[in-house]
C-alpha cells in the first residue's frame, strides 16, 4: 500500500471516530478534484458545486461505516460520478415527464454464455489492477475523461497517466487473450457483446 493510500485510509478511520480535523483535511485534499469530476458531467457549475458539497455532508453523516471502504479514493470518485448521473437522470425525468431506466436496469440480452463470462473476467481483471492504475483506467475508459483532465484531478503528470493507462490496457488485454484464444488488440472482434467489451482496447 502506498503512503498516499495509507494516509487516506487513516483519514477515513479518524473521520469515522468523529475527528473533524481529519474531515477538514480530506475536504481540502479532494474537494477540487471531486468538483472537477462533477463538472465533467454537469454543465452547470452551481449544480456541480452543490452535489460536491452534498457528498461531503453525507460522508460526515454516514461516517460510521467509512473504515469498511477498502479503496477510499475509488469510493470518493465513484460517489461523485453516481451523484452527477443521478442528478442528470432526475432532471431528464422532470423535463420528459416519465421515468427513465437507470443504468443498472439496462442490460444487454445475450444467449451467448461466453460473452457473459467475458464480462465477469474483464470486471475481475479491472478490480485487481493496482489502485491508481484502476482509477485512471475507469476515469478514462469508462467515464470518458481526457488524460490531461485526469492528470489535473489526481495531481500527477500527464506522462504518468498515459503510462498507467497503457499498462492497464496491456494487462487486461493479456488477461482476456488467454480466455479468447486470440489477443484483442490484434485480432478482429467477433460477437456484438465482445465488441462492446473489447472497445476498451481500441
CORBELMO-V596011 format. One record per residue. N is the residue number from 1. PSI is psi in degrees with one decimal (none if undefined). D_CENTER is the distance of its C-alpha to the mean C-alpha in Angstrom with 1 decimal. Layout:
n=N psi=PSI d_center=D_CENTER
n=N psi=PSI d_center=D_CENTER
This chain:
n=1 psi=132.8 d_center=19.3
n=2 psi=165.1 d_center=19.3
n=3 psi=-36.8 d_center=21.1
n=4 psi=-46.3 d_center=18.1
n=5 psi=-40.8 d_center=16.2
n=6 psi=-38.3 d_center=19.6
n=7 psi=-44.3 d_center=20.1
n=8 psi=-39.2 d_center=17.0
n=9 psi=-40.8 d_center=17.9
n=10 psi=-41.3 d_center=21.4
n=11 psi=-42.9 d_center=20.5
n=12 psi=-43.6 d_center=18.8
n=13 psi=-40.2 d_center=22.0
n=14 psi=-37.8 d_center=24.2
n=15 psi=-39.6 d_center=22.6
n=16 psi=-31.6 d_center=23.0
n=17 psi=4.3 d_center=26.7
n=18 psi=16.1 d_center=27.0
n=19 psi=107.4 d_center=27.0
n=20 psi=-29.0 d_center=26.7
n=21 psi=-39.2 d_center=26.9
n=22 psi=-38.6 d_center=23.7
n=23 psi=-43.7 d_center=22.0
n=24 psi=-39.0 d_center=23.4
n=25 psi=-42.3 d_center=22.3
n=26 psi=-40.9 d_center=18.6
n=27 psi=-46.0 d_center=19.0
n=28 psi=-33.7 d_center=20.6
n=29 psi=-35.3 d_center=17.9
n=30 psi=-9.9 d_center=14.8
n=31 psi=-49.3 d_center=16.3
n=32 psi=-31.6 d_center=16.6
n=33 psi=-44.2 d_center=13.1
n=34 psi=-35.3 d_center=11.6
n=35 psi=-38.1 d_center=14.4
n=36 psi=-38.7 d_center=13.5
n=37 psi=-44.5 d_center=10.1
n=38 psi=-38.9 d_center=12.1
n=39 psi=-24.8 d_center=14.8
n=40 psi=-33.3 d_center=12.9
n=41 psi=-33.4 d_center=13.0
n=42 psi=131.0 d_center=16.2
n=43 psi=-22.6 d_center=19.5
n=44 psi=115.1 d_center=21.2
n=45 psi=-39.1 d_center=20.8
n=46 psi=-42.1 d_center=22.5
n=47 psi=-41.0 d_center=20.0
n=48 psi=-42.6 d_center=17.0
n=49 psi=-37.1 d_center=19.1
n=50 psi=-46.6 d_center=20.0
n=51 psi=-26.8 d_center=16.7
n=52 psi=-43.5 d_center=15.6
n=53 psi=-41.2 d_center=18.9
n=54 psi=-36.6 d_center=18.6
n=55 psi=-43.0 d_center=15.4
n=56 psi=-34.6 d_center=17.6
n=57 psi=-46.3 d_center=20.5
n=58 psi=-36.1 d_center=18.8
n=59 psi=-42.3 d_center=17.6
n=60 psi=-43.8 d_center=21.3
n=61 psi=-32.4 d_center=22.8
n=62 psi=30.9 d_center=20.8
n=63 psi=-14.3 d_center=20.9
n=64 psi=-18.5 d_center=22.9
n=65 psi=13.2 d_center=20.1
n=66 psi=-32.7 d_center=18.0
n=67 psi=-14.2 d_center=19.5
n=68 psi=-12.4 d_center=18.1
n=69 psi=111.6 d_center=14.5
n=70 psi=-25.5 d_center=14.4
n=71 psi=81.0 d_center=11.3
n=72 psi=-41.3 d_center=11.7
n=73 psi=-42.1 d_center=9.5
n=74 psi=-41.3 d_center=6.3
n=75 psi=-43.7 d_center=8.1
n=76 psi=-46.6 d_center=8.9
n=77 psi=-37.3 d_center=5.9
n=78 psi=-38.8 d_center=4.8
n=79 psi=-43.9 d_center=8.6
n=80 psi=-33.1 d_center=9.2
n=81 psi=-48.4 d_center=7.2
n=82 psi=-38.6 d_center=9.2
n=83 psi=-39.3 d_center=12.2
n=84 psi=-45.7 d_center=12.3
n=85 psi=-36.3 d_center=12.4
n=86 psi=-39.9 d_center=14.8
n=87 psi=-41.9 d_center=17.0
n=88 psi=-45.1 d_center=17.1
n=89 psi=-39.4 d_center=18.2
n=90 psi=-42.1 d_center=20.6
n=91 psi=-36.5 d_center=22.2
n=92 psi=-37.3 d_center=22.7
n=93 psi=-42.9 d_center=24.4
n=94 psi=-38.7 d_center=26.7
n=95 psi=-41.3 d_center=27.6
n=96 psi=-22.5 d_center=28.1
n=97 psi=16.9 d_center=29.7
n=98 psi=161.3 d_center=28.1
n=99 psi=137.1 d_center=25.1
n=100 psi=150.6 d_center=22.3
n=101 psi=137.0 d_center=20.6
n=102 psi=162.9 d_center=17.1
n=103 psi=-32.8 d_center=14.4
n=104 psi=-23.9 d_center=15.0
n=105 psi=-10.5 d_center=18.7
n=106 psi=127.1 d_center=18.6
n=107 psi=155.5 d_center=19.2
n=108 psi=116.5 d_center=20.8
n=109 psi=130.9 d_center=24.2
n=110 psi=141.4 d_center=25.5
n=111 psi=-0.3 d_center=28.5
n=112 psi=103.3 d_center=27.4
n=113 psi=-25.0 d_center=26.4
n=114 psi=-41.9 d_center=25.5
n=115 psi=-39.6 d_center=22.6
n=116 psi=-41.4 d_center=21.3
n=117 psi=-34.3 d_center=21.7
n=118 psi=-39.1 d_center=19.9
n=119 psi=-49.3 d_center=16.8
n=120 psi=-42.0 d_center=17.1
n=121 psi=-43.7 d_center=17.8
n=122 psi=-44.7 d_center=14.9
n=123 psi=-39.3 d_center=12.4
n=124 psi=-42.4 d_center=14.5
n=125 psi=-38.3 d_center=14.6
n=126 psi=-43.1 d_center=10.8
n=127 psi=-26.9 d_center=10.9
n=128 psi=-1.4 d_center=13.9
n=129 psi=151.6 d_center=12.8
n=130 psi=147.8 d_center=13.5
n=131 psi=-50.8 d_center=10.9
n=132 psi=-41.6 d_center=11.0
n=133 psi=-39.6 d_center=11.1
n=134 psi=-43.0 d_center=8.2
n=135 psi=-45.7 d_center=6.0
n=136 psi=-44.9 d_center=8.2
n=137 psi=-47.0 d_center=8.2
n=138 psi=-43.6 d_center=4.7
n=139 psi=-33.9 d_center=5.5
n=140 psi=-51.3 d_center=8.9
n=141 psi=-30.2 d_center=9.4
n=142 psi=-40.4 d_center=7.2
n=143 psi=-13.1 d_center=6.9
n=144 psi=15.5 d_center=10.3
n=145 psi=151.7 d_center=10.6
n=146 psi=155.3 d_center=13.6
n=147 psi=-39.1 d_center=14.2
n=148 psi=-42.0 d_center=16.4
n=149 psi=-40.9 d_center=14.1
n=150 psi=-40.7 d_center=11.4
n=151 psi=-41.9 d_center=14.6
n=152 psi=-42.4 d_center=15.8
n=153 psi=-43.6 d_center=12.8
n=154 psi=-9.3 d_center=12.7
n=155 psi=35.2 d_center=16.4
n=156 psi=171.0 d_center=17.0
n=157 psi=155.1 d_center=19.1
n=158 psi=-39.4 d_center=18.4
n=159 psi=-38.5 d_center=20.1
n=160 psi=-42.4 d_center=17.9
n=161 psi=-48.9 d_center=14.7
n=162 psi=-40.5 d_center=16.8
n=163 psi=-43.9 d_center=18.2
n=164 psi=-36.4 d_center=15.0
n=165 psi=-43.3 d_center=13.7
n=166 psi=-45.2 d_center=17.2
n=167 psi=-37.2 d_center=17.3
n=168 psi=-49.2 d_center=14.1
n=169 psi=-44.1 d_center=15.5
n=170 psi=-42.9 d_center=18.9
n=171 psi=-45.7 d_center=18.0
n=172 psi=-40.4 d_center=16.4
n=173 psi=-41.5 d_center=19.3
n=174 psi=-40.2 d_center=21.8
n=175 psi=-50.3 d_center=20.5
n=176 psi=-16.0 d_center=20.8
n=177 psi=-31.3 d_center=24.0
n=178 psi=-38.9 d_center=25.8
n=179 psi=-41.5 d_center=25.1
n=180 psi=-29.9 d_center=25.8
n=181 psi=2.6 d_center=28.9
n=182 psi=160.8 d_center=27.9
n=183 psi=124.3 d_center=25.4
n=184 psi=-20.2 d_center=22.8
n=185 psi=-13.9 d_center=23.1
n=186 psi=-22.1 d_center=26.8
n=187 psi=153.2 d_center=27.9
n=188 psi=133.8 d_center=27.8
n=189 psi=152.8 d_center=25.4
n=190 psi=-79.0 d_center=27.3
n=191 psi=163.0 d_center=26.2
n=192 psi=-46.2 d_center=24.3
n=193 psi=-40.1 d_center=21.4
n=194 psi=-36.0 d_center=21.4
n=195 psi=-41.6 d_center=21.2
n=196 psi=-45.2 d_center=18.1
n=197 psi=-48.0 d_center=16.4
n=198 psi=-0.8 d_center=17.9
n=199 psi=-17.5 d_center=17.1
n=200 psi=-31.2 d_center=14.2
n=201 psi=7.4 d_center=17.2
n=202 psi=none d_center=19.1
